Amino acid sequence: MKKTAILFFSLASAIAVNAQGLPQIDPVLEIQDAPAKRAIKSAQADNGASTTVWSEDFANGIPAGWSQIGTPATAQWEYRGPNNVPNNTQGSRGAFSGIATGANAPLASTTTGNGFMIFDSDYLDNSGSSATMGMGIAPAPHVGRLFTDTIDLSMHPQVELAFETYARRFFSSWFVAFSIDGGVTYNDTVEFFSDAVVAVNASTVNGEEAVANVSSIIGGQANVVMQFIYDGTPGNANGNGYYYWMIDDIELRTPPANQMFFTTWNGAPAHDMIYNSNGAAYPKYGIMQTNQIVPVEFDANILNYGTQAQTNVTVEVEIWDVTSGSPSLVTTISAPGCPTLATGDTCNFNNLTTPTWTPPAQQASYLIVYKAVSDTITSALTTETDTFNFFVNDVLYSTDRNNVDNYVGTNSATNDIIAMGVMYSLENEDPLNPGAGLVYIDGASIELSVATDSTADIEIAFFDTTGFAYNAGFPAGATAAFRKSFTLNGSLIGGNAFFDLSTNGQPLALPANTYLMIVNFFPNATDGVIRIANDQSFDQPGFSTVMQLGDGNWYGGFTSQVHEGTFIRLEVGEYVSSIKESEVDGFSVYPVPSNGTGHVEFDNGGDYSITILDMVGKPIFTKAESVNSNERINFDISSYPAGVYLVNIKGEGTDKTVKITVQ
């Protein structure tokens, strides 16, 4: 256990930096609103509701006694009320605040109908036009300070601050500073949503409740003043400030007696999945391929946020199978935990690491549920839970969890990201060819943003990881085990694009090993763009996901999770020397590969059904017929994207699934 100075909890956890140096460029190029996995609400486990001791919902505008100071003086917070212009139906008015994606919506607070407050950094800098950047009424860098009147908390030694909010960051910070002498001095400040929690170009959940236990700062004080600070001075070569911060429904209230939160600890994430591969650093694959299964364990850090000590604190991890039908609980794993946990203390991963769980080597979809529990806050009562997706797939292998948070890639054709890659552990040889020491790859699936230039080229290459180092990259003289170039086109943009790595219908054969699969970018057009989807669910260790900038340096990531679960997926095959399988199963599927149309030919007559599924198990074609010996059933899936599909044949004692590649 360790006493912490953490006061604020919201959204996903902060992450550990995973590279020796970090690139100073804007990495996220297309906002995906609300990338956080959840919003924390301050709730009682079993001890009744909180008592509000002071509140403000801006029903009558900016309250009398409140004030503000801007730097420059025109950098002012705005009240958006129903009778104001603009009114409370308007969010940010800036040119870059996410208007194209709807991210400029007003604050979705409980009492938004009464009005709310906004510091509209984007608008203050450019007056709503991209042609007038830096020419608005309060150009960035700027700071806006909104002060409350004096609040008497002399009868309330235990107090937490809570408010509903919507914030989006380019380069900015959001603070609340506290005074206990009526606003003469401000000796304590709490930062909300650090850039490790809300990344560059990312936003909070709209209407999220932000909570901070500030008992040690203002509890029991009679002359409290708070100031809400939008600090638009942070920045780099790309600029300062931007985009906005909205607040409403501010409360000071008694903290819960029994409440725990997942929290970061000494750089460790709030909760984690650790993949055990002989002690080696192993990527956190959100989609694990059935031939490459490894055990998984789980850990967490839990802070006692409530006013009462907790006993027998632990993390429970529930694993639910949600492949089909009603969810079924596979198992619950608990860590040893901490016998006692005083208020304000953290029980960390040294005590909160579970035993391992090994996924069955069969296609399935899972939900991983983390729960913070104690003797007082049981599994049934806990309000502190987080849920993540996890998949096992017969073909797909990837660090993502099928959730797009943002897109990462080039902003122009020069001085930007020129390559991205994912480490794939392919240590287990193809089970159909024991002793060959080979792994077979059908292709790669890469989800490209709609903004990607359709005239661009990419190159896919596989490198041995031996000797790879940040900044230096691959050792001198290192050669790719395989490389192949592709020219993009409109049909590949805006979705999962399949890139066939086979030759003459035979899959790519690689010696069983660990590889960095690199995608090299060639935008071609001036200011051309290539951007790949990313999933922020988990921070990746080591060089699990890497990128190269135009200066030639390699990095493991940015200072946030904007480049972690890249949608650069492998489609792992199994090599069968003959496409005819009648010797075993009484049928043949051909041609292989196909253009989407093909046939299933049966050696023996009877009643058969054919179901074709995509790689996430969704049926896309079904057909049932009675056939004679050597008769065939035709299928057509040519309207679906190129890639690998599963063909399931049932009937006359047969139940077999084979793979086909559509080019």
C-alpha positions in Angstrom: 0.0 0.0 0.0 1.1 3.6 -0.6 -0.4 6.9 0.4 -1.2 8.9 -2.7 -1.7 12.5 -3.5 -4.2 11.7 -6.2 -7.4 13.7 -5.8 -9.2 13.4 -9.0 -10.7 10.5 -10.9 -12.3 10.5 -14.2 -12.2 8.6 -17.6 -9.5 6.1 -18.5 -6.3 5.9 -16.6 -3.0 7.6 -17.3 -0.3 5.6 -19.0 3.4 4.9 -18.8 5.5 6.5 -21.5 6.8 3.6 -23.7 9.6 5.1 -25.6 12.9 6.8 -24.8 11.9 9.9 -26.8 8.5 11.1 -27.9 7.7 12.9 -31.1 6.5 16.5 -30.8 3.8 16.5 -33.5 0.1 16.3 -33.5 -0.6 12.6 -33.6 -4.4 12.3 -33.7 -5.8 13.7 -36.9 -9.5 12.9 -36.7 -11.5 13.2 -33.5 -13.7 10.3 -32.3 -15.9 11.8 -29.6 -15.8 10.2 -26.1 -12.8 7.9 -26.4 -12.9 7.2 -22.7 -14.3 3.8 -21.7 -16.5 5.1 -18.9 -17.3 8.1 -16.8 -17.0 7.7 -13.0 -20.0 8.8 -10.9 -19.5 9.4 -7.2 -22.0 6.9 -5.8 -22.5 5.3 -2.4 -21.9 1.6 -2.1 -24.1 1.1 0.9 -24.1 4.2 3.0 -26.9 6.4 1.7 -26.8 9.4 -0.6 -24.3 12.3 -0.4 -25.5 15.6 1.2 -25.0 18.7 -1.0 -23.7 21.6 1.0 -23.3 24.1 -1.8 -24.3 24.1 -5.5 -24.6 26.3 -8.6 -26.6 25.3 -11.8 -26.4 28.8 -13.6 -30.2 29.0 -13.7 -29.9 32.8 -13.5 -26.7 33.4 -15.5 -23.3 34.1 -13.9 -24.1 34.5 -10.2 -23.8 37.8 -8.3 -20.5 37.7 -6.5 -18.7 35.7 -9.1 -16.0 37.3 -11.2 -13.5 36.5 -13.9 -10.1 37.6 -15.2 -8.9 36.9 -18.7 -5.3 37.0 -20.1 -5.7 39.0 -22.3 -8.7 40.7 -20.8 -10.9 39.6 -23.7 -10.3 35.9 -22.9 -13.7 35.5 -21.1 -15.9 32.6 -20.0 -19.4 32.9 -21.6 -22.8 32.1 -20.1 -25.0 30.2 -22.5 -28.6 30.6 -21.3 -32.0 30.1 -23.0 -32.4 33.8 -23.6 -28.8 34.6 -24.6 -27.2 34.9 -28.0 -25.8 32.4 -28.6 -28.1 30.4 -26.4 -27.8 27.1 -24.6 -28.3 25.0 -27.8 -24.9 26.2 -29.0 -21.6 24.6 -28.1 -18.3 25.8 -29.4 -18.4 28.3 -32.3 -14.7 27.8 -33.2 -13.5 26.8 -36.7 -11.8 23.7 -35.6 -13.8 22.5 -32.6 -15.2 19.4 -34.3 -18.1 20.9 -36.2 -17.8 18.3 -39.0 -18.2 15.5 -36.5 -20.8 17.0 -34.3 -18.3 17.5 -31.5 -19.3 21.1 -31.1 -22.6 20.2 -29.4 -23.6 22.0 -26.2 -23.0 20.5 -22.8 -25.3 17.6 -22.1 -25.6 18.4 -18.4 -28.6 17.6 -16.1 -29.8 21.3 -16.1 -28.5 22.4 -19.5 -32.0 23.9 -20.1 -31.1 26.6 -17.5 -27.8 27.4 -19.1 -24.1 26.5 -18.6 -20.7 28.1 -18.8 -18.1 27.7 -21.6 -14.6 28.9 -22.3 -14.5 28.7 -26.1 -10.8 28.8 -26.8 -11.2 27.9 -30.5 -13.6 30.8 -31.1 -11.7 33.3 -29.1 -8.6 32.6 -31.3 -10.3 32.6 -34.8 -13.8 34.0 -34.5 -15.1 30.8 -36.1 -13.2 31.1 -39.4 -10.1 29.0 -40.4 -9.0 32.0 -42.4 -8.6 34.2 -39.3 -6.5 32.0 -37.0 -4.9 34.2 -34.3 -7.1 37.1 -35.3 -10.0 36.6 -32.9 -11.0 38.7 -29.9 -8.5 36.9 -27.6 -5.9 35.0 -29.7 -4.1 32.0 -28.1 -2.1 31.6 -25.9 -4.7 32.8 -23.4 -6.0 32.0 -19.9 -9.5 32.3 -18.6 -10.2 32.4 -14.8 -13.7 32.1 -13.4 -14.1 32.8 -9.7 -16.9 31.8 -7.3 -18.0 33.9 -4.4 -17.0 33.0 -0.9 -18.3 29.6 0.4 -18.6 28.7 4.1 -17.5 25.1 4.7 -16.7 25.5 8.4 -19.3 22.8 9.4 -18.1 20.4 6.7 -14.7 18.8 7.3 -15.2 16.2 4.6 -16.1 17.6 1.2 -15.8 16.6 -2.5 -16.2 18.8 -5.6 -18.3 17.5 -8.4 -19.4 19.1 -11.7 -20.7 18.0 -15.1 -18.5 18.9 -18.0 -17.5 18.6 -21.7 -14.0 19.4 -22.7 -11.9 18.9 -25.8 -8.1 19.4 -26.0 -5.6 20.5 -28.6 -2.9 22.1 -26.3 -4.5 23.2 -23.1 -5.0 22.3 -19.4 -8.1 22.5 -17.1 -7.6 23.3 -13.4 -9.6 24.3 -10.3 -7.6 26.3 -7.8 -8.6 26.7 -4.2 -8.3 29.6 -1.7 -9.2 29.4 2.0 -8.6 33.1 2.7 -11.4 34.6 0.6 -9.4 34.6 -2.7 -6.3 36.4 -1.4 -4.1 33.4 -2.1 -4.5 30.1 -4.0 -2.3 27.5 -2.5 -3.8 24.3 -3.9 -4.8 23.3 -7.5 -6.3 20.2 -8.9 -5.9 19.3 -12.6 -8.8 17.7 -14.3 -8.3 15.5 -17.4 -4.6 15.5 -17.9 -3.3 14.9 -21.4 -2.6 11.3 -20.4 -6.3 10.9 -19.8 -7.8 13.1 -22.6 -5.3 13.1 -25.4 -4.6 15.7 -28.1 -7.7 16.2 -30.3 -9.7 13.9 -28.0 -12.6 14.9 -25.7 -14.3 13.8 -22.5 -17.7 12.2 -22.5 -20.3 14.9 -23.1 -21.9 15.5 -19.7 -19.4 13.5 -17.7 -19.3 14.0 -14.0 -15.9 15.0 -12.7 -15.2 14.3 -9.0 -12.4 15.3 -6.6 -12.2 14.7 -2.9 -10.9 18.1 -1.7 -11.4 17.5 2.1 -7.7 18.1 2.8 -7.7 21.4 0.8 -10.9 23.2 1.8 -12.7 20.9 4.3 -13.8 22.8 7.4 -12.8 26.2 6.0 -15.0 29.3 6.3 -13.7 31.5 3.5 -13.4 29.2 0.4 -13.1 30.6 -3.1 -12.7 28.4 -6.2 -11.4 29.4 -9.6 -12.0 27.4 -12.8 -9.0 27.9 -15.0 -8.8 27.2 -18.7 -5.0 27.4 -19.4 -4.4 27.8 -23.1 -0.7 28.5 -22.8 0.7 24.9 -23.3 1.7 24.1 -26.8 4.5 23.3 -29.2 5.3 24.1 -32.9 1.8 23.3 -33.8 0.2 26.0 -31.7 -1.3 26.8 -28.3 -4.7 26.7 -26.7 -7.9 25.2 -28.2 -10.6 23.9 -28.0 -13.1 24.4 -25.2 -14.3 23.6 -21.6 -17.9 23.6 -20.6 -19.1 23.2 -17.0 -22.5 23.1 -15.2 -24.2 21.7 -12.1 -21.3 22.3 -9.7 -21.6 20.8 -6.2 -19.7 20.7 -3.0 -21.0 17.7 -1.1 -20.1 15.2 1.6 -18.0 12.3 0.2 -19.3 8.8 0.4 -18.4 6.7 3.4 -17.6 3.7 1.3 -16.2 4.3 -2.2 -13.2 3.0 -4.1 -11.8 3.9 -7.5 -9.4 2.4 -9.9 -6.5 4.7 -10.2 -3.0 5.1 -11.7 -0.1 4.3 -9.4 3.6 5.4 -10.0 3.0 5.4 -13.8 1.1 2.1 -13.8 -2.3 2.0 -15.5 -5.5 1.7 -13.4 -6.0 -1.8 -14.6 -4.1 -4.0 -17.0 -3.9 -7.3 -18.8 -0.5 -9.0 -18.8 0.2 -11.7 -21.5 2.6 -14.3 -20.2 4.9 -15.6 -22.9 7.9 -17.1 -21.2 8.4 -13.9 -19.3 9.0 -11.9 -22.5 7.4 -8.5 -23.2 4.3 -9.5 -25.1 1.8 -7.3 -26.9 -1.7 -7.0 -25.5 -3.6 -8.5 -28.3 -7.3 -7.6 -28.2 -7.8 -10.3 -30.8 -5.8 -13.5 -30.1 -5.4 -16.0 -32.9 -6.3 -19.6 -31.9 -2.8 -21.0 -32.9 -1.0 -18.3 -30.8 -2.8 -18.6 -27.4 -0.9 -17.6 -24.3 -2.0 -17.3 -20.6 -3.3 -13.9 -19.4 -3.3 -12.4 -15.9 -4.9 -9.2 -14.7 -3.9 -6.4 -12.3 -5.2 -3.1 -10.9 -4.6 -0.2 -8.5 -7.5 0.6 -6.2 -7.8 3.9 -4.1 -10.0 4.1 -1.0 -11.8 7.3 -1.9 -14.4 7.1 0.9 -14.2 8.4 4.5 -14.2 4.9 6.0 -11.3 2.3 6.1 -11.9 -0.8 3.9 -10.9 -4.4 4.7 -10.0 -7.2 2.4 -9.7 -5.0 -0.6 -9.3 -6.9 -3.9 -10.0 -6.8 -7.6 -12.4 -9.3 -9.1 -12.1 -10.0 -12.8 -15.1 -11.7 -14.4 -14.7 -13.3 -17.8 -18.0 -13.5 -19.7 -18.5 -15.4 -22.9 -20.7 -13.3 -25.2 -20.2 -15.2 -28.4 -23.9 -15.9 -28.9 -27.1 -15.9 -27.0 -27.2 -14.9 -23.3 -23.8 -14.0 -21.7 -22.3 -16.8 -19.6 -19.8 -16.4 -16.8 -16.7 -18.4 -17.7 -14.8 -17.7 -14.5 -14.1 -15.1 -11.8 -10.5 -14.5 -10.8 -9.5 -12.6 -7.6 -6.1 -11.2 -6.5 -4.8 -11.6 -3.0 -5.4 -7.9 -2.2 -4.9 -5.8 0.9 -6.2 -6.8 4.4 -6.8 -3.1 5.3 -6.9 0.1 3.3 -7.1 3.5 5.0 -9.0 6.4 3.4 -6.7 8.0 0.8 -4.5 4.9 0.5 -3.9 2.8 -2.6 -3.8 -1.0 -2.9 -1.6 -1.4 -5.9 -0.7 -4.1 -8.5 1.9 -5.6 -6.1 -1.1 -7.0 -4.2 -3.7 -6.9 -7.0 -2.4 -9.3 -9.6 -4.6 -12.3 -10.3 -3.7 -15.9 -11.3 -3.5 -16.6 -15.0 -6.4 -17.5 -17.3 -5.7 -19.3 -20.6 -8.4 -18.7 -23.3 -9.6 -21.8 -25.0 -8.2 -22.1 -28.5 -11.6 -21.7 -30.2 -13.3 -18.7 -31.7 -15.2 -16.7 -29.1 -16.0 -13.2 -27.9 -15.5 -12.2 -24.3 -16.2 -9.3 -21.9 -13.5 -8.7 -19.2 -15.1 -7.0 -16.2 -12.9 -5.5 -13.5 -14.6 -4.9 -10.1 -13.1 -3.1 -7.0 -14.5 -4.9 -4.0 -14.0 -5.2 -0.2 -15.9 -6.6 2.8 -18.1 -3.5 2.8 -18.3 -3.0 -1.0 -19.2 -6.5 -2.3 -19.3 -7.6 -5.9 -23.0 -7.0 -6.0 -22.8 -3.5 -4.4 -19.7 -2.1 -6.1 -20.1 0.9 -8.4 -16.5 0.8 -9.6 -16.4 -1.5 -12.6 -14.8 -1.4 -16.0 -15.5 -3.6 -19.0 -13.3 -4.4 -22.0 -13.7 -6.5 -25.1 -11.5 -9.5 -25.8 -11.7 -11.9 -28.7 -10.2 -15.2 -29.8 -10.4 -15.7 -33.6 -9.6 -18.6 -36.0 -7.9 -16.1 -38.4 -7.6 -12.5 -37.1 -4.7 -11.5 -34.9 -4.5 -7.9 -33.7 -3.7 -5.4 -30.9 -7.1 -3.7 -31.3 -10.4 -4.7 -29.6 -12.6 -3.8 -32.5 -13.2 -0.3 -31.1 -12.1 2.8 -33.1 -11.1 5.7 -30.9 -9.1 7.8 -33.4 -7.1 7.7 -36.6 -3.3 8.1 -36.7 -1.0 8.8 -39.7 0.2 11.5 -42.0 -0.9 15.1 -42.0 1.1 15.8 -45.1 3.5 14.1 -47.4 6.6 15.3 -45.7 8.0 15.6 -42.1 5.4 13.4 -40.6 4.6 9.8 -39.8 6.0 7.7 -42.7 5.6 4.2 -41.3 3.6 2.3 -38.6 4.0 -1.2 -37.3 2.8 -3.9 -34.9 4.8 -6.7 -33.2 3.3 -10.1 -33.9 4.4 -13.2 -31.9 4.2 -16.1 -34.3 6.1 -18.6 -32.2 3.7 -21.5 -32.8 4.1 -23.3 -36.1 1.1 -24.2 -38.3 -0.6 -27.1 -36.6 -1.4 -28.8 -40.0 2.3 -29.0 -40.8 4.1 -30.1 -37.6 7.9 -30.1 -37.9 8.0 -27.6 -40.7 8.6 -24.6 -38.3 6.4 -22.4 -40.5 3.5 -20.0 -40.0 1.2 -19.1 -42.9 -0.3 -15.7 -43.5 -3.1 -15.1 -45.9 -3.0 -11.3 -45.7 -3.4 -8.1 -43.7 -6.5 -6.2 -42.8 -6.0 -2.4 -42.3 -8.8 0.0 -41.4 -8.1 3.2 -43.4 -9.8 6.6 -42.6 -12.1 8.1 -45.1 -9.6 10.9 -45.4 -6.9 8.6 -46.8 -5.8 9.6 -50.3 -7.0 7.0 -52.8 -3.9 7.6 -54.9 -1.5 6.6 -52.2 0.7 3.5 -52.0 1.6 1.4 -49.0 4.2 -1.3 -48.5 3.8 -4.2 -46.0 7.1 -5.7 -44.7 8.0 -8.2 -42.0 11.2 -7.8 -40.0 12.8 -9.9 -37.3 12.7 -7.8 -34.1 16.3 -8.7 -33.1 18.3 -5.5 -32.6 15.4 -3.1 -33.1 15.9 0.1 -30.9 14.0 3.3 -30.5 15.3 6.2 -32.6 17.9 4.0 -34.3 15.3 1.6 -35.6 16.4 -1.6 -37.3 20.1 -2.6 -37.3 22.3 -1.7 -40.3 21.9 -4.2 -43.0 18.6 -5.6 -41.7 16.5 -7.1 -44.5 12.8 -7.8 -44.5 11.7 -11.4 -44.4 9.0 -10.4 -46.8 7.7 -7.2 -48.4 5.0 -6.3 -50.9 3.7 -3.0 -52.3 0.0 -2.0 -52.9 -1.6 0.9 -54.7 -4.7 2.1 -52.9 -8.1 2.8 -54.5 -11.4 4.2 -53.5 -12.8 0.7 -52.6 -10.1 0.3 -49.9 -10.8 3.7 -48.2 -13.1 4.1 -45.2 -13.2 0.5 -43.8 -11.2 -2.6 -43.3 -9.2 -3.1 -46.4 -7.7 -6.5 -47.2 -4.2 -6.8 -48.6 -3.5 -10.2 -50.1 0.0 -11.5 -49.1 -0.3 -14.8 -50.9 1.5 -15.8 -54.1 -0.2 -17.9 -56.8 -2.9 -18.8 -54.4 -0.5 -20.0 -51.7 -0.3 -18.2 -48.3 2.9 -16.3 -47.2 5.1 -18.8 -45.3 7.3 -17.4 -42.6 9.6 -19.2 -40.1 7.9 -19.3 -36.7 9.3 -16.2 -34.9 8.4 -12.8 -33.6 8.1 -10.1 -36.2 7.5 -6.4 -36.6 5.0 -6.0 -39.4 5.7 -2.6 -40.9 3.3 -0.5 -43.1 5.3 2.1 -45.0 3.4 5.1 -46.2 3.8 6.7 -49.7 1.1 9.5 -49.9 2.2 10.5 -53.4 0.0 13.6 -53.7 1.2 16.9 -52.2 -0.1 17.0 -48.6 -1.4 13.4 -49.2 -2.9 11.6 -46.2 -2.8 8.0 -45.0 -4.5 7.4 -41.6 -5.1 4.1 -39.8 -7.7 3.4 -37.1 -6.6 3.0 -33.5 -8.1 1.5 -30.3 -7.0 3.1 -27.0 -8.2 0.4 -24.7 -4.8 -0.6 -23.4 -1.3 0.9 -23.3 1.0 -1.4 -25.2 4.4 -2.5 -23.7 7.8 -2.1 -25.3 7.7 -1.8 -29.1 4.5 -3.6 -29.6 3.2 -0.8 -31.7 5.8 1.5 -33.4 6.0 4.4 -35.8 8.6 6.2 -37.8 8.7 9.9 -38.5 10.1 11.7 -41.6 13.4 12.3 -39.8 14.0 8.6 -39.7 13.5 8.1 -36.0 11.4 5.4 -34.5 9.1 5.7 -31.5 6.9 3.5 -29.4 4.1 6.0 -29.0 3.1 9.5 -28.0 2.5 10.7 -24.4 -1.0 9.3 -24.5 -2.9 6.3 -25.9 -3.5 7.7 -29.4 -1.3 5.1 -31.0 -1.7 1.8 -29.1 -4.2 -0.7 -30.7 -3.5 0.0 -34.3 -5.9 -1.6 -36.8 -3.1 -3.4 -38.6 -4.4 -7.0 -38.4 -2.9 -10.2 -39.5 -5.1 -12.9 -41.2 -3.3 -16.1 -40.2 -3.9 -19.1 -42.5 -3.4 -22.9 -42.3 -1.7 -24.5 -45.3 -3.4 -27.4 -46.9 -1.5 -28.9 -49.8 -4.6 -29.6 -51.8 -7.8 -27.6 -52.1 -9.8 -30.8 -52.5 -10.9 -32.2 -49.2 -13.1 -35.0 -50.4 -10.8 -37.7 -49.0 -11.7 -36.5 -45.5 -15.0 -34.7 -45.6 -16.7 -35.7 -48.9 -16.7 -32.2 -50.5 -14.5 -29.7 -52.4 -14.6 -25.9 -52.3 -13.3 -24.1 -55.3 -11.8 -22.0 -56.9 -9.2 -21.0 -54.3 -8.7 -18.1 -54.2 -11.9 -16.8 -55.8 -13.4 -13.5 -56.9 -16.3 -14.1 -54.5 -18.2 -16.6 -56.6 -17.5 -20.3 -56.1 -18.9 -23.8 -55.6 -19.1 -26.6 -53.1 -19.1 -30.0 -54.8 -20.2 -33.1 -52.9 -19.0 -36.6 -53.4 -22.2 -38.1 -51.9 -25.7 -37.0 -52.4 -27.9 -35.8 -49.5 -29.2 -32.8 -47.7 -26.6 -30.1 -47.0 -26.5 -26.5 -45.8 -23.8 -24.0 -46.5 -23.1 -20.9 -44.2 -20.4 -18.4 -45.1 -19.2 -16.2 -42.2 -17.0 -13.1 -42.1 -14.0 -13.0 -39.7 -16.0 -11.8 -36.8 -18.4 -14.7 -37.1 -21.3 -12.9 -38.8 -23.2 -15.0 -41.4 -23.3 -13.4 -44.8 -24.6 -16.2 -46.9 -26.7 -19.3 -46.2 -28.1 -21.9 -48.5 -29.7 -25.4 -48.1 -30.3 -27.9 -50.9 -30.6 -31.6 -51.7 -27.9 -32.7 -54.1 -26.9 -35.8 -56.0 -23.4 -37.4 -56.0 -20.8 -35.1 -57.6 -23.4 -32.3 -57.7 -22.4 -28.8 -56.6 -24.0 -25.8 -54.8 -23.0 -22.3 -56.0 -22.4 -19.3 -53.8 -21.8 -15.6 -54.5 -20.3 -13.2 -51.9 -18.6 -10.9 -54.5 -20.4 -7.9 -53.0 -18.4 -8.3 -49.8 -14.9 -6.9 -49.3 -11.8 -9.0 -50.2 -10.5 -11.1 -47.4 -10.6 -14.4 -45.7 -14.0 -16.0 -45.0 -15.2 -19.2 -43.3 -17.4 -21.8 -45.1 -19.3 -24.1 -42.9 -20.9 -27.2 -44.5 -23.3 -29.4 -42.5 -25.3 -32.5 -43.5 -25.1 -36.3 -43.9 -22.8 -36.6 -40.9 -20.5 -33.7 -41.9 -19.9 -30.6 -39.9 -16.8 -28.9 -41.3 -15.5 -25.3 -41.6 -12.9 -24.4 -44.2 -11.4 -21.0 -45.2 -11.6 -19.3 -48.5 -9.8 -16.2 -49.7 -11.7 -13.6 -51.8 -9.4 -11.4 -53.9 
